[in-house]
Amino acid sequence: RASRARQRRELRERRELRERRELRECRELRERRELRERRELREIREHREHQELRKIRELRERRELRESVESLESVKFFERFESLESVKSLENVGSLESVGA
């Protein structure tokens, strides 16, 4: 009788040990999986942020280039306009001289 009780107790203790070990292993697996998922999410987020920053930088560079081209074009336009105006004023002076003569 005592040996049967001892056997049942030992079986119960082994079962409890096995269950605790399985629970611990499951918890460790879950924790590793959660860590991996958080790392993957962080990497995805960092990649997206990097892409967004690169796109913002490209857009800014394009805008700055466009603005500098527009500025250059307006300077050229005014230079041409001023040279046209000086030609017209010279023509006016010439026509006034011919009228005065």
Sequence and secondary structure as in RCSB ss.txt:
>XXXX:A:sequence
RASRARQRRELRERRELRERRELRECRELRERRELRERRELREIREHREHQELRKIRELRERRELRESVESLESV
KFFERFESLESVKSLENVGSLESVGA
>XXXX:A:secstr
 HHHHHHHHHHHHHHHHHHHHHHHHHHHHHHHHHHHHHHHHHHHHHHHHHHHHHHHHHHHHHHHHHHHHHHHHHH
HHHHHHHHHHHHHHHHHHHHHHHHH 
